[in-house]
């Protein structure tokens, strides 16, 4: 249950990333609307679930009809509440972002003056991270990826728009034991950055450099399914349910304080 989530490994299994596409002009932030009430019930259900930790949600800057719902799970067999509302499509992928909670909260919990940048690298169905690389048979895909990602991670965090203190969160996708099917492998990397435009400019600059200078060239070379770059200002529920989908903090007197949400453009 989401109250103050423990940082020990016994209290973390993985994090689910759900992408929901909703009809245009659907108001999730207003509980007086049917969709808003249903969304509030859904977020409260996640936060009241005995097997969840922190919960985040937000709309994409470039496409506000796409909603990200991110949930920490303490069990390898999650049972996700399904919102009873119009949803045009939904996908869910699981990642193990590490048991140390600050890694996840620092990258995902949007702070004033920054946004969360989510990069999802896609691989073909036959790709296995632990299998030997065709170009370097003595090393696995995962080893080569880790080497290049270390350079890329450092280049982002130490660039002009990077929030070094937030660190970053990353993981290969995982398949929960309760899942009856497997999905193609993906790798996610999450950073806090000043603005979406500044992050895009950094990626363009890195694309002109060698992989030793920024890592991006090798990362792109290893993916055949493309890379999704998304930006979201996320409501971070780190203190449990406080009565609304935009109420995430308590004032000293116990009143809920709503954090502002700005859409990326």
Backbone torsions as a table, in degrees:
resi	resn	phi	psi	omega
1	UNK	NA	141.5	-176.1
2	UNK	-81.0	103.6	168.3
3	UNK	-126.5	-100.6	168.4
4	UNK	-109.8	108.1	-170.0
5	UNK	-74.4	127.5	-179.7
6	UNK	-65.4	151.6	-179.5
7	UNK	-95.1	3.8	-177.7
8	UNK	-82.4	153.8	-176.4
9	UNK	-63.6	-26.7	-179.6
10	UNK	-65.3	-19.1	-175.7
11	UNK	-104.2	13.9	-179.0
12	UNK	-142.3	128.2	176.3
13	UNK	-108.6	-53.2	176.8
14	UNK	-171.9	179.1	-179.8
15	UNK	-121.8	130.7	177.5
16	UNK	-94.1	135.5	176.3
17	UNK	-115.2	107.9	179.5
18	UNK	-105.7	134.4	176.7
19	UNK	-112.9	116.3	-178.2
20	UNK	-113.4	128.6	174.4
21	UNK	-102.7	120.1	-175.6
22	UNK	-114.0	160.3	179.1
23	UNK	-60.5	149.1	178.9
24	UNK	-56.4	147.3	176.6
25	UNK	67.6	13.6	174.6
26	UNK	-71.9	124.9	-176.3
27	UNK	-97.0	103.3	178.7
28	UNK	-88.7	-24.6	-174.2
29	UNK	-78.5	-17.6	-176.1
30	UNK	-102.8	107.6	-177.0
31	UNK	-69.6	-8.2	178.4
32	UNK	-80.2	-11.6	176.5
33	UNK	-93.0	154.6	179.1
34	UNK	-56.5	-45.8	-179.7
35	UNK	-66.6	-38.9	179.7
36	UNK	-64.6	-40.3	178.3
37	UNK	-66.0	-42.9	179.6
38	UNK	-63.6	-40.6	179.5
39	UNK	-65.0	-40.2	177.5
40	UNK	-62.1	-42.6	178.0
41	UNK	-62.6	-37.2	-179.4
42	UNK	-67.2	-48.6	179.8
43	UNK	-62.3	-41.7	178.4
44	UNK	-63.0	-37.6	179.6
45	UNK	-63.9	-42.0	177.0
46	UNK	-63.6	-45.0	-177.0
47	UNK	-69.9	-22.5	179.3
48	UNK	-93.5	-6.9	-177.9
49	UNK	-67.3	134.4	-177.4
50	UNK	-66.8	-14.5	-175.3
51	UNK	-111.0	17.3	179.4
52	UNK	-112.5	157.9	174.1
53	UNK	-112.7	-121.4	179.2
54	UNK	-71.5	155.0	177.0
55	UNK	-133.4	138.9	176.8
56	UNK	-131.8	149.2	170.1
57	UNK	-153.4	155.9	177.5
58	UNK	-178.6	163.2	177.2
59	UNK	-92.3	152.2	176.3
60	UNK	-72.5	141.3	178.8
61	UNK	-58.1	-49.3	-173.1
62	UNK	-80.3	-13.4	-177.1
63	UNK	-152.5	86.8	-175.4
64	UNK	-66.4	-8.8	174.9
65	UNK	-80.8	-5.6	177.0
66	UNK	-104.8	124.8	-175.3
67	UNK	-115.9	134.3	174.1
68	UNK	-100.1	128.8	174.6
69	UNK	-123.0	116.7	-172.6
70	UNK	-121.2	128.5	-172.8
71	UNK	-135.3	129.0	170.4
72	UNK	-80.2	135.0	179.1
73	UNK	-118.4	143.0	179.1
74	UNK	-101.3	0.2	-179.0
75	UNK	-129.0	144.9	177.6
76	UNK	-76.6	-0.6	179.9
77	UNK	-124.0	70.7	-176.5
78	UNK	-69.7	147.0	173.9
79	UNK	-122.1	102.0	-170.1
80	UNK	-88.1	128.8	172.7
81	UNK	-63.9	138.2	-179.6
82	UNK	-107.3	121.6	-179.9
83	UNK	-67.2	132.9	179.0
84	UNK	-88.0	75.2	-177.2
85	UNK	-152.9	162.1	-179.4
86	UNK	-61.9	119.2	175.7
87	UNK	-133.4	124.0	-176.8
88	UNK	-76.9	-32.4	176.7
89	UNK	-163.2	156.1	177.2
90	UNK	-151.9	139.9	174.2
91	UNK	-134.4	147.7	178.9
92	UNK	-133.9	131.3	176.6
93	UNK	-128.2	145.3	-177.6
94	UNK	-110.1	140.1	178.5
95	UNK	-136.3	145.2	173.2
96	UNK	-99.8	99.0	-175.3
97	UNK	-87.4	6.2	178.7
98	UNK	100.6	145.8	-173.6
99	UNK	-74.6	-16.2	-178.4
100	UNK	-77.9	105.7	-173.3
101	UNK	-55.3	-40.7	-179.7
102	UNK	-57.4	-27.5	176.9
103	UNK	-59.8	-42.9	-178.4
104	UNK	-76.2	-45.4	-176.3
105	UNK	-67.7	-36.5	-179.9
106	UNK	-65.4	-37.6	-178.0
107	UNK	-81.1	-35.5	-172.7
108	UNK	-95.9	-25.9	-176.4
109	UNK	-85.0	102.0	-175.6
110	UNK	-63.9	134.6	177.6
111	UNK	-113.9	161.4	177.2
112	UNK	-56.2	135.8	178.5
113	UNK	85.8	8.4	179.1
114	UNK	-151.1	165.4	176.4
115	UNK	-134.9	163.3	176.9
116	UNK	-93.9	125.1	176.8
117	UNK	-103.5	124.1	-178.5
118	UNK	-114.2	117.3	177.0
119	UNK	-107.9	124.0	177.9
120	UNK	-118.4	115.3	179.9
121	UNK	-94.5	129.8	-176.1
122	UNK	-107.0	142.6	-178.4
123	UNK	-126.1	159.0	-180.0
124	UNK	-67.2	158.4	-177.3
125	UNK	-55.6	-30.0	-176.5
126	UNK	-82.7	-6.1	-174.5
127	UNK	-73.4	132.4	175.5
128	UNK	-129.4	119.4	-176.3
129	UNK	-56.2	-33.5	-174.7
130	UNK	-87.1	-0.7	-179.7
131	UNK	-83.0	154.9	-179.5
132	UNK	-62.5	146.2	177.8
133	UNK	-79.3	141.4	178.9
134	UNK	-67.9	-30.1	-178.6
135	UNK	-86.9	-20.0	178.5
136	UNK	-144.4	78.6	-172.5
137	UNK	-56.6	-23.5	-179.5
138	UNK	-79.6	-4.3	-178.7
139	UNK	-129.6	151.3	179.3
140	UNK	-86.3	163.0	174.6
141	UNK	-56.8	-41.0	-177.6
142	UNK	-62.4	-39.6	179.5
143	UNK	-66.9	-43.8	178.8
144	UNK	-65.6	-40.0	179.4
145	UNK	-63.7	-45.8	-178.1
146	UNK	-59.3	-39.8	179.8
147	UNK	-63.3	-46.8	-179.4
148	UNK	-70.0	-38.6	-178.1
149	UNK	-66.3	-32.0	177.0
150	UNK	-59.1	-42.5	177.7
151	UNK	-66.6	-44.0	-178.8
152	UNK	-65.1	-44.4	-179.7
153	UNK	-58.0	-44.9	-179.9
154	UNK	-66.1	-39.0	-178.9
155	UNK	-64.7	-36.4	179.5
156	UNK	-71.7	-50.2	-175.4
157	UNK	-64.0	-32.8	-176.5
158	UNK	-100.0	10.4	175.6
159	UNK	-80.7	173.5	-174.1
160	UNK	-60.9	-34.3	-177.5
161	UNK	-98.0	-1.6	-177.5
162	UNK	-74.8	146.4	176.2
163	UNK	-101.9	91.5	-172.6
164	UNK	-59.5	-39.4	-175.8
165	UNK	-65.1	-20.1	-178.7
166	UNK	-81.1	-14.4	-173.2
167	UNK	56.9	-148.8	177.7
168	UNK	-152.6	167.1	176.5
169	UNK	-128.5	138.4	-178.3
170	UNK	-153.3	158.1	-179.1
171	UNK	-173.6	150.2	164.3
172	UNK	-75.5	151.7	177.3
173	UNK	-67.8	150.7	179.4
174	UNK	-127.5	156.6	177.8
175	UNK	-109.7	115.3	179.5
176	UNK	-61.6	147.8	178.5
177	UNK	-57.3	-26.8	-177.4
178	UNK	-79.7	-9.7	-176.9
179	UNK	-77.2	137.1	-179.6
180	UNK	-92.9	-4.6	-180.0
181	UNK	-143.4	156.7	178.2
182	UNK	-108.4	154.9	179.2
183	UNK	-121.4	159.1	178.7
184	UNK	-56.1	147.9	-177.5
185	UNK	-66.7	139.4	171.5
186	UNK	-132.6	163.9	174.8
187	UNK	-131.8	130.8	-179.1
188	UNK	-113.9	142.5	174.9
189	UNK	-133.8	131.0	-175.1
190	UNK	-124.1	128.3	179.9
191	UNK	-129.7	153.1	164.9
192	UNK	-97.2	132.8	-176.2
193	UNK	-139.1	160.1	-174.9
194	UNK	-63.3	-52.9	179.7
195	UNK	-145.6	156.5	175.1
196	UNK	-58.0	-42.3	-179.2
197	UNK	-62.2	-40.1	179.3
198	UNK	-64.5	-37.0	179.5
199	UNK	-68.8	-42.7	178.3
200	UNK	-60.0	-42.2	178.8
201	UNK	-62.6	-37.4	178.2
202	UNK	-66.2	-42.0	178.1
203	UNK	-61.5	-41.4	179.0
204	UNK	-63.0	-38.7	178.3
205	UNK	-67.6	-40.5	-179.8
206	UNK	-67.0	-29.5	-179.8
207	UNK	-65.6	-19.1	-179.7
208	UNK	-92.4	-3.3	-176.1
209	UNK	-105.8	164.4	175.5
210	UNK	-73.1	163.3	-177.2
211	UNK	-66.6	-27.0	177.5
212	UNK	-68.6	-25.5	179.6
213	UNK	-85.6	-26.7	-177.3
214	UNK	-150.8	-12.6	175.1
215	UNK	82.0	-21.1	-171.9
216	UNK	-66.0	-36.4	-178.5
217	UNK	-57.5	-45.2	-179.8
218	UNK	-71.8	-38.0	178.9
219	UNK	-60.6	-47.4	178.2
220	UNK	-62.5	-37.5	-178.8
221	UNK	-66.1	-25.7	-179.1
222	UNK	-88.1	-13.0	-179.6
223	UNK	-101.5	135.1	177.1
224	UNK	-113.0	-6.9	-178.1
225	UNK	-102.6	5.2	177.9
226	UNK	91.1	175.1	-178.6
227	UNK	-131.7	126.4	173.6
228	UNK	-92.4	129.8	175.7
229	UNK	-117.8	113.1	-175.4
230	UNK	-125.5	151.1	179.6
231	UNK	-127.7	134.3	-179.5
232	UNK	-147.7	139.0	168.8
233	UNK	-96.0	113.4	-167.3
234	UNK	-103.4	132.9	169.5
235	UNK	-73.0	125.6	-175.1
236	UNK	-110.4	112.0	179.4
237	UNK	-94.5	91.2	-178.8
238	UNK	-105.2	-2.0	-179.1
239	UNK	-125.4	20.5	179.5
240	UNK	83.2	-168.5	-177.9
241	UNK	-80.6	125.0	-177.5
242	UNK	-115.5	13.1	173.3
243	UNK	109.6	-6.2	179.8
244	UNK	-162.5	160.3	-175.9
245	UNK	-76.9	-8.1	175.3
246	UNK	-120.2	17.5	178.5
247	UNK	-109.6	107.9	-171.1
248	UNK	-124.6	-6.5	-177.9
249	UNK	-133.0	152.9	175.4
250	UNK	-105.5	137.5	170.5
251	UNK	-79.5	169.6	-178.0
252	UNK	-58.7	-32.0	-179.6
253	UNK	-81.5	-1.7	177.6
254	UNK	97.6	-0.9	-179.9
255	UNK	-80.6	146.0	179.8
256	UNK	-76.6	138.1	179.8
257	UNK	-116.3	123.8	-178.6
258	UNK	-84.9	133.4	177.6
259	UNK	-91.7	136.0	-178.8
260	UNK	-66.1	144.6	179.0
261	UNK	-123.7	123.7	177.7
262	UNK	-113.3	139.9	-179.8
263	UNK	-85.7	139.9	178.3
264	UNK	-75.6	146.6	177.5
265	UNK	-133.3	NA	NA
